[in-house]
Every structure is written in structure tokens, then in C-alpha cells.
């Protein structure tokens, strides 16, 4: 999990995560990773529109967001 987070940070990529919150609620968040510090991740959370800290052990799923350029034919 930590390697996926590092890769997202290195590529300046936005990710969706499924996360277990402090109250044991399962939430989905869209993040841009700012920093990895030990067992935590600091990220900008688009859902809360603020910088948040997440415990890596509480992240269940990471899904990268792939933005496609509009107007281009593949």
C-alpha cells in the first residue's frame, strides 16, 4: 500500500481511497498526496477541501484517477 502511495506522490497523481475513519465508518475520499511521514500520509482531501492526515493502515483501497485530455482522438 505504501509503495502505491509513494508512486502517486512521485507522479503528482490524484487518487481515490476507501478508508476506515476514527469512528470506524468507511469513507471514500479523493486525495492529492502531499507527504508521507512514517505510518501516516498528509494529503489534500477534495471531499473536505482541506489538508488531512490519514493512517496508512486504515487505507483499504487505492485507485488512481486517470484524466484524459479532451478533444484528442486515440
N, C-alpha and C positions, 0 to 999 in steps of 0.2 A: 504494500500500500504506500509506504513512504517513498519508494522509487517512482511510483506513478505521480505522486505529488511533486517530487523534485523535478521530474520531466516536464510537468505542466508549468512549473515556475520558470524553468530554464527557457521554455518556448513561449513564455508570456501568454499562456493559453487559459481561456475561461473553462471552468469545469462545473458540472452538476455533481452534487454529492447527496447521498442519503445518510443521515446522521442521527445518532441517539443523543438527544438533549439531556440536560441535567435532570429534568423531571421524568426521564425515561420515555418521552414522546419521540416518535420517529418523524423526522422532518426532512424535506428536500430543500437544498439551498443551491444557489448559483454563486460561484466564487471566482475571484481572481487572487491567486496566491501572492502574498507579499513576502513572507519569511517563514522558514522552518526553524524552530528553536526547540531542540530536544524532542520531547514527545508531543509537542503542540505545533499548530500551524496558525499563523496570522494571515488573514485574508480579508479582502473587501467582499462583503456579503451584499449582493444585489437585492436580496429579499428585504433585508433590514436597512439597506442604504447606509451602512456603517462598517467600520473595521471591527472584526470579531476574531476571537481565538477559539480554535477547535482542537480537541484531543484527538490525536491520530487513531488511537484505539477505539474511538467511538464512531469513526467513519466506516460505514458498511460497504458503500459502493461509490466508485468514482467513474464519471462518464464525461469525456472531453466534448466540448462544444465545437463543432466544425462550421465555420462561417464560409459560405460560398459567395464569390463575387457575383453580383447581379449583372445581367446583360452579356455574360460570356457563354458561348456555346461550347459544350465539351464534345 
